[in-house]
Amino acid sequence: MTVVALTGLILFASFAGSNGCHFPAIYNLGDGNSDTGGVSVIYGPVPPPNGVTFFHNPAGRWGDGRLIIDFIAEKLRLPYLSAYLDSIGTSFHHGANFAMSGATIELSIINGRLISAGFNQISLTNELGQFEQFKNRTIAVYNKEKTACGRVKLPRPKDFSRALYTMDVGQDDIYYRLTTMGVEQALASVPDLAQNASVAILRLYKAGARTFWIHNTGPIGCLPILVGMFNKTLQTDQVGCIKPFNEVAQEFNKQLKDKVSQLRTQLPDTAITYVDIYSAKYSMFKNPKHFGFVDSLGQCTFNGTTCSNPSEHITWDGIHYTEAANRWVANLTLDGSLCDPPLPITKACLKHPS
């Protein structure tokens, strides 16, 4: 056994008890599927009726309530993650959220086409830079501050290697290419997107991350906004989703899974879980009544009107999911049944074979 592998096993053993893992913090990177307030800081508050179901006010999230990342925090008995950019009354003791609505894997600030299409200037690369700065400054301030009171809102330096690192990104890259370039060019971009996602994981590893929970991308062809735009011109499946759009998402997921597998071999002291968000979400579109939804491809908010019961719908606004749908996705994935390896999130720190 190599020294690196032995060190990794000691690390895992140090915070994996008989009942699973103890994660002191979560650090999340991604797009609007997991943004808990980052975009609100830069571009202004998310407006009502967002947040109506759970928070009863807009809470920086696109949707009526909690996101998957919120249910992850609940499952791990940690507070909801604050956006890294939100400095008002914020505690980062149990982690931080670097996700931004509209964020892409691609460097959108370099590619002006993405910005002009409505995506923001934050890319996954920017989020990684923010995390690295956050970690370095946290350690410097923590070590300088000698009182418990001064350290209470800061993560402990040793917790960075013990935290869970989550990532959910790629949907906006694929959305942009499908709607502006077409299926063929979107498909051609998949290898670069999967490679850049892999590079991001490796960069987190070099910054000290050791346990990863990596979401694939959902069935983009089932988003009502895209179904409404393309169902007359492109092939649909038995549900009514745009079939070639979902095929692009599936190809990205296949290549992302391959990259994750390669990283497990390359980084033997890590635990990397690949989470099949696509299957969880598609199951709701395919059999909505089983999950308590009234239809597959409807949405709660449309043309300024809001439905009376968001929990009856899968999507909130045609792009983002309702709290009810996010809860189902969490229920279907956090137990490990749609994960590789098939371990629940409470045991995600356990080392597994590549």
C-alpha positions as CSV (number, residue, x, y, z in Angstrom):
1,M,0.0,0.0,0.0
2,T,1.3,3.4,-0.9
3,V,2.0,6.1,1.7
4,V,-0.8,8.3,0.0
5,A,-3.3,5.5,0.2
6,L,-2.4,4.7,3.8
7,T,-2.7,8.4,4.7
8,G,-6.1,8.4,3.1
9,L,-7.3,5.4,5.0
10,I,-6.2,7.0,8.3
11,L,-8.1,10.2,7.4
12,F,-11.3,8.3,6.6
13,A,-11.0,6.2,9.7
14,S,-10.6,9.4,11.8
15,F,-14.1,10.7,11.0
16,A,-16.0,7.6,9.9
17,G,-17.6,6.0,12.9
18,S,-19.7,2.8,13.1
19,N,-22.8,4.8,12.3
20,G,-21.3,6.5,9.2
21,C,-19.4,9.7,8.6
22,H,-19.4,12.9,10.6
23,F,-19.2,15.8,8.2
24,P,-18.6,19.1,10.0
25,A,-19.2,21.2,6.9
26,I,-20.5,21.2,3.3
27,Y,-18.9,23.2,0.5
28,N,-21.1,23.4,-2.6
29,L,-20.4,24.5,-6.2
30,G,-23.0,24.7,-9.0
31,D,-25.7,26.6,-10.7
32,G,-29.3,27.6,-10.0
33,N,-30.2,24.1,-8.9
34,S,-28.2,24.7,-5.7
35,D,-27.9,28.5,-5.4
36,T,-29.0,29.6,-2.0
37,G,-28.5,33.3,-2.5
38,G,-25.3,34.0,-4.5
39,V,-27.1,35.5,-7.5
40,S,-29.3,37.6,-5.2
41,V,-26.2,39.4,-3.8
42,I,-24.9,40.3,-7.2
43,Y,-28.0,41.0,-9.3
44,G,-30.6,41.8,-6.7
45,P,-33.1,39.8,-4.5
46,V,-34.9,36.9,-6.0
47,P,-38.5,38.2,-6.2
48,P,-41.8,36.8,-4.8
49,P,-43.5,34.4,-5.0
50,N,-40.1,32.5,-4.7
51,G,-39.8,30.9,-1.3
52,V,-43.6,30.9,-0.6
53,T,-43.8,27.3,0.5
54,F,-41.1,26.9,3.2
55,F,-39.4,30.2,3.9
56,H,-42.6,32.2,3.3
57,N,-40.4,34.9,1.7
58,P,-37.8,34.9,-1.1
59,A,-34.7,33.2,0.3
60,G,-32.2,33.6,-2.5
61,R,-33.5,30.4,-4.1
62,W,-35.3,30.0,-7.5
63,G,-38.3,27.9,-6.4
64,D,-41.1,27.8,-3.8
65,G,-38.9,26.3,-1.1
66,R,-36.0,24.1,-0.3
67,L,-33.5,22.8,-2.9
68,I,-31.7,19.5,-2.9
69,I,-28.7,21.0,-1.2
70,D,-31.0,22.1,1.7
71,F,-32.2,18.5,2.1
72,I,-28.6,17.3,2.0
73,A,-27.8,19.7,4.9
74,E,-30.9,18.4,6.8
75,K,-29.8,14.8,6.3
76,L,-26.4,15.6,7.7
77,R,-27.9,17.6,10.5
78,L,-26.1,20.8,9.5
79,P,-27.5,24.3,9.0
80,Y,-28.7,25.4,5.6
81,L,-25.7,26.8,3.6
82,S,-25.3,30.5,3.3
83,A,-24.0,31.9,0.0
84,Y,-20.3,32.7,0.1
85,L,-21.1,36.2,-1.2
86,D,-23.7,37.0,1.4
87,S,-21.9,38.8,4.2
88,I,-24.8,40.0,6.3
89,G,-25.3,38.0,9.5
90,T,-23.7,35.0,8.0
91,S,-21.9,32.1,9.7
92,F,-19.7,29.8,7.7
93,H,-18.8,27.5,10.6
94,H,-20.5,24.6,8.8
95,G,-19.6,25.4,5.2
96,A,-20.4,27.8,2.4
97,N,-22.2,27.7,-0.9
98,F,-20.4,29.0,-4.0
99,A,-23.2,28.1,-6.5
100,M,-24.6,30.8,-8.7
101,S,-27.7,30.7,-10.8
102,G,-26.7,30.8,-14.5
103,A,-23.2,29.5,-13.7
104,T,-21.5,27.3,-16.3
105,I,-18.6,24.9,-16.5
106,E,-17.3,26.9,-19.4
107,L,-15.6,30.2,-18.7
108,S,-18.5,32.5,-19.5
109,I,-16.6,35.7,-18.8
110,I,-14.3,34.7,-21.8
111,N,-17.1,33.5,-24.0
112,G,-19.2,36.7,-24.5
113,R,-21.9,34.7,-26.2
114,L,-22.9,33.1,-22.9
115,I,-23.1,36.5,-21.2
116,S,-25.2,38.0,-24.0
117,A,-27.5,35.0,-23.8
118,G,-28.4,35.9,-20.2
119,F,-26.0,33.8,-18.3
120,N,-24.0,35.5,-15.6
121,Q,-20.2,36.1,-15.5
122,I,-19.6,33.4,-12.9
123,S,-18.3,30.1,-14.1
124,L,-17.2,27.0,-12.2
125,T,-13.6,28.3,-12.5
126,N,-14.6,31.5,-10.7
127,E,-16.4,29.5,-7.9
128,L,-13.2,27.4,-7.4
129,G,-11.2,30.6,-7.1
130,Q,-13.6,31.9,-4.6
131,F,-13.4,28.7,-2.5
132,E,-9.6,28.8,-2.6
133,Q,-9.6,32.4,-1.4
134,F,-12.2,31.6,1.2
135,K,-10.1,28.7,2.6
136,N,-6.8,30.7,2.7
137,R,-8.4,33.7,4.3
138,T,-10.3,31.6,6.8
139,I,-7.2,29.8,8.0
140,A,-5.2,33.1,8.2
141,V,-8.0,34.8,10.2
142,Y,-8.7,31.8,12.4
143,N,-5.1,31.4,13.4
144,K,-4.8,35.1,14.1
145,E,-8.0,35.2,16.2
146,K,-7.3,33.7,19.6
147,T,-10.8,33.9,21.2
148,A,-13.6,31.4,20.8
149,C,-16.0,34.3,20.2
150,G,-13.9,35.5,17.3
151,R,-13.8,32.1,15.7
152,V,-17.4,31.1,16.1
153,K,-18.5,32.0,12.6
154,L,-15.4,30.5,10.9
155,P,-14.8,26.9,9.9
156,R,-12.0,25.2,11.8
157,P,-9.0,24.7,9.5
158,K,-8.9,21.0,10.1
159,D,-12.5,20.7,8.9
160,F,-11.7,21.5,5.3
161,S,-10.3,18.0,4.7
162,R,-13.2,16.4,6.6
163,A,-16.0,18.3,4.9
164,L,-18.3,17.0,2.1
165,Y,-17.8,18.7,-1.3
166,T,-20.9,18.7,-3.5
167,M,-21.2,19.7,-7.1
168,D,-24.2,20.2,-9.4
169,V,-23.3,22.0,-12.7
170,G,-23.6,21.5,-16.4
171,Q,-27.2,22.1,-17.1
172,D,-26.7,25.7,-18.2
173,D,-23.9,24.8,-20.6
174,I,-26.1,22.2,-22.3
175,Y,-29.1,24.5,-22.2
176,Y,-27.2,27.3,-24.0
177,R,-25.8,25.0,-26.7
178,L,-29.1,23.3,-27.4
179,T,-31.0,26.5,-27.7
180,T,-28.5,28.5,-29.7
181,M,-26.3,26.0,-31.6
182,G,-28.4,22.8,-31.9
183,V,-28.1,19.2,-30.9
184,E,-25.0,18.3,-33.0
185,Q,-22.8,21.1,-31.6
186,A,-24.1,20.5,-28.1
187,L,-23.1,16.9,-28.4
188,A,-19.7,17.8,-29.7
189,S,-19.0,20.0,-26.6
190,V,-19.7,17.2,-24.1
191,P,-16.1,15.8,-23.9
192,D,-14.7,19.3,-23.0
193,L,-17.5,19.8,-20.4
194,A,-16.9,16.5,-18.8
195,Q,-13.1,17.0,-18.8
196,N,-13.5,20.5,-17.2
197,A,-15.7,19.1,-14.5
198,S,-13.1,16.5,-13.8
199,V,-10.4,19.2,-13.6
200,A,-12.6,21.1,-11.1
201,I,-12.7,18.0,-8.8
202,L,-9.0,17.6,-9.1
203,R,-8.5,21.3,-8.2
204,L,-10.7,20.9,-5.1
205,Y,-8.6,17.8,-4.2
206,K,-5.4,19.9,-4.5
207,A,-7.0,22.4,-2.1
208,G,-7.6,19.7,0.5
209,A,-11.0,18.1,-0.4
210,R,-11.2,14.4,0.1
211,T,-14.9,13.5,0.0
212,F,-17.1,14.3,-3.0
213,W,-20.8,14.0,-3.9
214,I,-21.1,14.7,-7.6
215,H,-24.5,15.2,-9.3
216,N,-24.9,14.4,-12.9
217,T,-27.3,16.7,-14.9
218,G,-31.0,16.2,-15.1
219,P,-33.3,15.4,-18.1
220,I,-33.1,18.9,-19.7
221,G,-35.5,17.8,-22.5
222,C,-38.3,17.5,-19.9
223,L,-38.1,21.1,-18.7
224,P,-41.5,22.7,-19.7
225,I,-39.8,25.8,-21.1
226,L,-37.9,23.7,-23.6
227,V,-40.8,21.4,-24.4
228,G,-42.9,24.4,-25.2
229,M,-40.2,25.8,-27.5
230,F,-39.3,22.6,-29.4
231,N,-42.1,20.0,-29.2
232,K,-43.3,20.9,-32.7
233,T,-40.0,20.6,-34.4
234,L,-38.0,17.9,-32.5
235,Q,-38.8,14.3,-31.6
236,T,-40.5,13.7,-28.3
237,D,-40.5,10.6,-26.2
238,Q,-43.4,8.7,-24.6
239,V,-43.5,11.3,-21.8
240,G,-43.5,14.3,-24.1
241,C,-39.9,15.3,-23.4
242,I,-37.6,16.4,-26.2
243,K,-35.7,13.2,-26.9
244,P,-32.5,14.5,-28.5
245,F,-32.0,17.0,-25.7
246,N,-32.2,14.3,-23.1
247,E,-29.7,12.2,-25.2
248,V,-27.2,15.0,-25.0
249,A,-27.7,15.2,-21.2
250,Q,-27.2,11.4,-21.0
251,E,-24.0,11.5,-23.0
252,F,-22.6,14.2,-20.7
253,N,-23.6,12.0,-17.7
254,K,-21.9,9.0,-19.2
255,Q,-18.7,10.8,-19.8
256,L,-18.8,12.5,-16.4
257,K,-19.2,9.1,-14.7
258,D,-16.2,7.8,-16.7
259,K,-14.2,10.8,-15.5
260,V,-15.2,10.2,-11.9
261,S,-14.1,6.5,-12.2
262,Q,-10.7,7.6,-13.5
263,L,-10.3,10.1,-10.7
264,R,-10.9,7.3,-8.1
265,T,-8.0,5.5,-9.6
266,Q,-5.9,8.6,-9.8
267,L,-6.7,9.7,-6.3
268,P,-6.8,6.6,-4.1
269,D,-7.2,8.6,-0.9
270,T,-10.5,10.1,-1.9
271,A,-14.1,9.0,-1.8
272,I,-16.0,10.2,-4.8
273,T,-19.7,9.4,-5.2
274,Y,-21.4,9.8,-8.6
275,V,-25.1,10.7,-8.0
276,D,-27.7,9.9,-10.8
277,I,-29.9,12.9,-10.5
278,Y,-31.1,12.3,-14.1
279,S,-32.8,9.0,-13.2
280,A,-34.5,10.5,-10.1
281,K,-35.9,13.4,-12.0
282,Y,-36.9,11.5,-15.1
283,S,-38.9,9.0,-12.9
284,M,-41.1,11.9,-11.8
285,F,-41.8,13.0,-15.3
286,K,-42.5,9.5,-16.4
287,N,-44.9,8.6,-13.6
288,P,-46.0,11.9,-12.0
289,K,-49.1,10.5,-10.2
290,H,-46.9,8.0,-8.3
291,F,-45.1,11.0,-6.7
292,G,-48.3,13.0,-6.1
293,F,-48.0,15.4,-9.1
294,V,-50.9,16.2,-11.3
295,D,-49.0,16.1,-14.6
296,S,-45.6,15.6,-16.1
297,L,-44.8,18.8,-18.0
298,G,-46.9,21.5,-16.3
299,Q,-45.4,24.3,-14.1
300,C,-46.6,26.3,-11.1
301,T,-45.8,29.8,-12.2
302,F,-46.7,30.9,-15.7
303,N,-47.2,34.4,-17.3
304,G,-47.3,36.1,-13.9
305,T,-49.8,33.7,-12.3
306,T,-48.9,31.2,-9.5
307,C,-50.7,27.9,-8.8
308,S,-52.5,27.4,-5.5
309,N,-50.6,24.3,-4.6
310,P,-46.9,24.1,-5.8
311,S,-46.5,20.6,-4.3
312,E,-48.7,19.3,-7.2
313,H,-46.2,20.3,-9.8
314,I,-42.7,19.0,-10.7
315,T,-41.3,22.3,-11.9
316,W,-41.8,25.7,-10.4
317,D,-41.2,28.0,-13.4
318,G,-40.5,25.7,-16.2
319,I,-36.8,25.5,-15.4
320,H,-36.4,25.1,-11.6
321,Y,-38.0,22.4,-9.6
322,T,-40.5,22.8,-6.8
323,E,-39.7,21.9,-3.2
324,A,-41.9,18.8,-3.5
325,A,-39.8,17.6,-6.5
326,N,-36.5,18.4,-4.8
327,R,-37.6,16.4,-1.8
328,W,-38.4,13.4,-3.9
329,V,-35.0,13.7,-5.7
330,A,-33.3,13.8,-2.3
331,N,-35.3,10.8,-1.0
332,L,-34.3,8.8,-4.1
333,T,-30.6,9.6,-4.0
334,L,-29.5,10.3,-0.4
335,D,-30.0,6.6,0.5
336,G,-27.4,5.6,-2.1
337,S,-29.8,3.6,-4.3
338,L,-29.0,5.8,-7.4
339,C,-25.4,6.3,-6.5
340,D,-22.1,4.8,-7.6
341,P,-21.0,3.4,-5.3
342,P,-24.4,2.6,-3.7
343,L,-23.6,4.2,-0.4
344,P,-25.9,6.6,1.5
345,I,-24.6,10.2,1.9
346,T,-24.1,9.5,5.6
347,K,-21.4,7.0,4.5
348,A,-20.0,9.0,1.6
349,C,-16.6,9.4,3.3
350,L,-16.0,5.6,3.2
351,K,-13.3,4.7,0.8
352,H,-14.5,2.4,-2.0
353,P,-12.7,0.6,-4.8
354,S,-12.2,2.3,-8.2
